[in-house]
Amino acid sequence: MEEENKVYVGNLEYAVTEDELKDFITEQGFQVKEAIVVKDKYTGKSKGFGFVKFETTAEMEKAVETLNGLDFKSRKVNVSKARKKTDSRFNSRRDSSNYSGGYRQPRSY
């Protein structure tokens, strides 16, 4: 599943801010609707990746082609179409397991 008009930007330097990410992409000729650098919820430090949203699908697709592999603050960024987050806490394999849990009565012979 893909997020509409949003790209994933990976391999960011940990000190990169949302404004710097937005400026970098704008300098490449794109109009950015929103730029987010993902941060650890406990420490507030960057996780080294973010997301950028564009106005149109065409602009998003062109951004993937143009930006992937470019140097940004001494690192080559990985840019791809963003996918919707899945909730890993509720893994579908867990639901299909053969383990029922609970107490089992010992067999009497």
N, C-alpha and C positions, 0 to 999 in steps of 0.2 A: 504494500500500500504506500502510495506517495502523498506527501503533503503538497498542496497546491501552491505553485510558484515559489517554492522554498528550496534552498540548497543547503547541504551540509558542507562546512568548511573545516577540514581537519589539519592536524600538524601545525597548529598555531603556536607561536612562542607564548609562554605562560604569562608574560607581562602585557600582552596585547589587550587593549580596551575595546569596547563596543564602538566608540567613535573612530578609533584607528582602523578597525575592520571595515566600517562603513566608508571611511575616506579612501582606503585602498581600493575598494571595489568601484567607488565613484570615479577615481582617477583612471580606471580602465575603461570608462565610458558608459557605465551602467547607472540607472536610477534605482536607488535602494529604498524600499518601503520601510524595512526594519532590519536591524542587525543585532544579534544577541551572542554574547560569549557565555558559554555555559560554565557555571561556577559550582564548586563543592558547597553543599548546603551547610556544612559545619564550619569549614575554615574560610569560606568566601574566596578561595583561590581558584583561578582558572583551571579547567580540566583539559585545556589545549585544543578545544574545538568550539564551533559555534554554528549558527544558522543565519542565513540572510534571505529575506523575502523580497520578491520583485512584483511589479504591477501586473506583468503578463507572463504567460507560459512561454511564449517565444523568447522573451528577454531572459527568462530563467534558463532555458535550454542553451541559448547563446553564451550565457555566463559560464555554464558547466564546460562547454567546449573551450572557451577563451581562458578561463582562470585556472583550470586544473593544471598543476605542475609549475605555476608561476612562483617566483621568489617573493616572499613577503617577510621582511625583518629576518633575513638570513635563513629562512626555511622554505622548502617547496611545499605549497599548500595542496591538499587533496580536496577537490571539489566534486560533489556528485549530487544528484537529486535526493532530497530529503525523503525519508520514509517515516510513516507513522510509528510512534513508540508502541511497543507491545508491553503488556504488564507481565513481567517475568515471574511475579509472585504466584501467578495462577497458571502454571505451565500445563498445557493440554495433555502432556504425557502423564501427569499426576492423576488426571481424571480417568485415564484408561488403564491404570495399573490393576493387577490382579489382587492386590493387597487390600483387604477390607478393614483391617485394624480391629481393635477391640479385644475382649477376652474370649478365648476359645476353651471350651470344655474339653478336658482330656478324654480320649476314647476309653471306653471300658470294654475289656475283652472277655 
